Amino acid sequence: MKIPNIDLVKIWLKEGDSRNPGPWVKHSELVGNAAKIIAKKIDNLDENKAYIMGLIHDIGRTAGIAEERHTIDGYNFLKEKGYEDLARICITHCFPNKNIKANIGIWDCSENEYKFIKNFLLNCEYDDYDRLIQLCDCIAMEDKYVMMEKRLIDVVLRYNLKNQVPIGIPLLEKWKKYLEIKDYFDMVIGTSIYSFLPNVIENTFGLVNSNSK
């Protein structure tokens, strides 16, 4: 898989932030850092590759404000840059169980783009990099790491209040898959992934970290 260097990725993020300012860049940095930390603990994963994939998973947001469209925008962005194999992460990071109906954001793309994403997922075989970015995306908020359950509730509250989409079985199955992915990486590493990330418990429960005093 062809991987861009970190300097180029940082340029993309900086340019993207200027076109579409928002917390997505900091979130992407947190996802990248978490992916790098966890990948370093696993023999068959490359920490630099994991880091880059985490940084660019939301690169579709450089195209502007969007909901589910950011997946196909990111895929097209990287494909046009010559990183077609890497581009998959822009789509796969949102669909841990490959169910396109489980997402609660608005499908603000064309019908053909929707069909492309659906078929892409059906024909895509996930690897541990896909699963790792799905995991890290689900523990990184806009400015901090939290336990997965807090992040899931936060996303549902924001999108449900905005789009009035009811919580259904597909979403609950998606949550179950996220939890299974975390359990998988915990098992591979031999301990909780939370133990390697800063202030997860404090951030989740609003506690003060005594080490920061």
C-alpha positions as CSV (number, residue, x, y, z in Angstrom):
1,M,0.0,0.0,0.0
2,K,1.3,3.4,-1.0
3,I,1.5,5.8,2.0
4,P,2.0,9.6,1.9
5,N,4.6,11.0,4.2
6,I,3.6,12.9,7.3
7,D,4.6,16.3,6.0
8,L,2.2,16.0,3.0
9,V,-0.6,14.8,5.3
10,K,-0.1,17.8,7.6
11,I,-0.4,20.1,4.6
12,W,-3.6,18.4,3.6
13,L,-5.0,18.9,7.1
14,K,-3.9,22.5,7.3
15,E,-5.5,23.3,3.9
16,G,-8.6,21.4,4.9
17,D,-8.9,23.3,8.1
18,S,-8.7,26.6,6.2
19,R,-11.5,25.5,3.9
20,N,-13.6,23.9,6.6
21,P,-12.6,25.1,10.0
22,G,-13.7,22.9,12.9
23,P,-12.8,20.3,15.5
24,W,-12.4,17.5,12.9
25,V,-8.6,18.2,12.5
26,K,-7.9,17.8,16.2
27,H,-10.1,14.7,16.3
28,S,-8.1,13.3,13.4
29,E,-4.8,13.9,15.2
30,L,-6.1,12.1,18.3
31,V,-7.3,9.2,16.2
32,G,-3.9,9.0,14.5
33,N,-2.0,9.2,17.7
34,A,-4.1,6.5,19.3
35,A,-3.7,4.2,16.3
36,K,0.1,4.7,16.4
37,I,0.2,3.9,20.1
38,I,-1.9,0.8,19.8
39,A,-0.2,-0.5,16.6
40,K,3.1,-0.2,18.3
41,K,1.9,-2.9,20.8
42,I,1.0,-5.3,18.0
43,D,3.7,-7.2,16.0
44,N,1.9,-7.4,12.7
45,L,0.9,-3.7,12.5
46,D,3.1,-0.8,11.3
47,E,2.7,2.1,13.6
48,N,3.5,4.7,10.9
49,K,0.9,3.3,8.6
50,A,-1.6,3.2,11.4
51,Y,-0.8,6.8,12.3
52,I,-1.2,8.1,8.7
53,M,-4.5,6.2,8.3
54,G,-5.8,7.7,11.5
55,L,-4.8,11.2,10.4
56,I,-6.6,11.0,7.0
57,H,-9.7,9.0,7.9
58,D,-11.8,12.2,7.9
59,I,-9.9,14.0,5.1
60,G,-13.1,14.2,3.1
61,R,-14.1,17.0,5.4
62,T,-11.7,19.2,3.4
63,A,-14.4,19.4,0.8
64,G,-16.7,21.4,3.2
65,I,-19.4,20.8,5.7
66,A,-21.0,17.4,5.2
67,E,-22.4,14.5,7.1
68,E,-22.1,11.0,5.5
69,R,-20.8,12.5,2.3
70,H,-17.4,13.0,3.9
71,T,-16.8,9.3,3.4
72,I,-17.0,9.4,-0.4
73,D,-15.3,12.8,-0.6
74,G,-12.4,11.4,1.3
75,Y,-12.2,8.3,-0.9
76,N,-12.2,10.4,-4.0
77,F,-9.7,12.9,-2.6
78,L,-7.1,10.2,-1.9
79,K,-7.8,8.3,-5.1
80,E,-7.2,11.5,-7.1
81,K,-3.9,12.0,-5.2
82,G,-2.8,8.5,-6.2
83,Y,-3.5,6.7,-3.0
84,E,-6.4,4.5,-4.1
85,D,-5.6,1.6,-1.7
86,L,-5.4,3.9,1.3
87,A,-8.6,5.7,0.3
88,R,-10.7,2.8,1.6
89,I,-10.2,4.0,5.2
90,C,-12.3,7.1,4.5
91,I,-15.3,4.7,3.9
92,T,-14.5,1.8,6.2
93,H,-14.0,3.8,9.4
94,C,-17.7,4.6,9.6
95,F,-19.1,1.1,9.2
96,P,-17.7,-1.5,11.6
97,N,-20.4,-4.0,10.7
98,K,-20.7,-2.8,7.0
99,N,-24.4,-1.9,7.5
100,I,-24.9,1.4,5.6
101,K,-28.3,1.8,7.3
102,A,-26.8,1.8,10.8
103,N,-25.4,5.4,10.5
104,I,-27.6,8.2,11.8
105,G,-26.1,11.0,9.8
106,I,-27.8,12.4,6.7
107,W,-26.9,10.8,3.4
108,D,-26.0,14.0,1.7
109,C,-24.5,12.4,-1.4
110,S,-25.9,11.3,-4.7
111,E,-27.8,8.1,-5.2
112,N,-25.0,6.7,-7.3
113,E,-22.5,7.6,-4.6
114,Y,-24.7,5.9,-2.0
115,K,-24.8,2.8,-4.1
116,F,-21.1,2.9,-4.6
117,I,-20.4,3.0,-0.8
118,K,-22.9,0.2,-0.2
119,N,-21.3,-2.1,-2.8
120,F,-17.8,-1.1,-1.7
121,L,-18.6,-2.3,1.8
122,L,-20.1,-5.5,0.6
123,N,-17.0,-6.4,-1.4
124,C,-14.4,-5.1,1.1
125,E,-12.6,-7.5,3.4
126,Y,-11.7,-5.7,6.6
127,D,-8.2,-6.0,8.0
128,D,-6.8,-5.0,11.4
129,Y,-6.0,-1.5,10.1
130,D,-9.7,-0.9,9.2
131,R,-10.7,-2.3,12.7
132,L,-8.0,-0.2,14.4
133,I,-9.2,3.1,12.9
134,Q,-12.8,2.2,13.6
135,L,-11.8,1.7,17.3
136,C,-9.7,4.8,17.6
137,D,-12.4,6.9,15.9
138,C,-14.8,5.7,18.5
139,I,-12.7,6.7,21.5
140,A,-11.5,10.1,20.4
141,M,-13.8,13.1,20.8
142,E,-13.0,16.6,19.6
143,D,-10.2,17.2,22.1
144,K,-9.7,14.1,24.3
145,Y,-9.9,10.4,24.6
146,V,-12.8,8.8,26.4
147,M,-14.3,5.4,27.1
148,M,-16.1,4.2,24.0
149,E,-19.6,4.2,25.6
150,K,-19.3,8.0,26.2
151,R,-18.3,8.7,22.6
152,L,-21.2,6.6,21.3
153,I,-23.7,8.4,23.4
154,D,-22.2,11.8,22.4
155,V,-22.6,11.0,18.7
156,V,-26.1,9.8,19.0
157,L,-27.2,12.8,21.0
158,R,-25.7,15.3,18.5
159,Y,-27.0,13.6,15.4
160,N,-30.4,12.5,16.8
161,L,-31.2,16.0,18.1
162,K,-30.2,17.5,14.8
163,N,-31.7,15.0,12.3
164,Q,-34.4,13.4,14.5
165,V,-33.4,9.9,13.5
166,P,-34.8,7.2,15.8
167,I,-32.4,4.7,17.5
168,G,-33.0,1.3,16.0
169,I,-31.7,-2.2,15.8
170,P,-29.0,-1.4,13.1
171,L,-27.5,1.2,15.3
172,L,-27.4,-1.1,18.3
173,E,-25.8,-3.8,16.2
174,K,-23.2,-1.2,15.1
175,W,-22.5,-0.4,18.8
176,K,-22.1,-4.1,19.6
177,K,-19.5,-4.4,16.8
178,Y,-17.5,-1.5,18.1
179,L,-17.4,-3.2,21.6
180,E,-16.3,-6.5,19.9
181,I,-13.5,-4.6,18.1
182,K,-12.3,-3.2,21.4
183,D,-12.4,-6.6,23.1
184,Y,-10.4,-8.0,20.1
185,F,-7.6,-5.5,20.5
186,D,-7.6,-5.9,24.3
187,M,-7.1,-9.6,23.8
188,V,-4.4,-9.2,21.2
189,I,-2.4,-6.7,23.4
190,G,-3.2,-8.6,26.6
191,T,-4.6,-5.6,28.5
192,S,-7.1,-2.7,28.0
193,I,-6.3,-0.3,25.2
194,Y,-7.3,2.5,27.6
195,S,-4.2,1.9,29.7
196,F,-2.1,3.3,26.9
197,L,-4.1,6.5,26.3
198,P,-3.9,9.6,28.4
199,N,-6.6,10.5,30.9
200,V,-9.4,8.3,29.5
201,I,-11.0,7.7,32.9
202,E,-10.7,11.3,34.0
203,N,-12.1,12.6,30.7
204,T,-15.0,10.1,30.8
205,F,-16.1,10.8,34.3
206,G,-15.1,14.5,34.6
207,L,-12.4,13.7,37.3
208,V,-9.3,15.7,38.0
209,N,-6.0,14.0,37.2
210,S,-3.9,14.5,40.3
211,N,-0.8,14.1,38.1
212,S,-1.7,17.3,36.3
213,K,-1.6,19.4,39.5
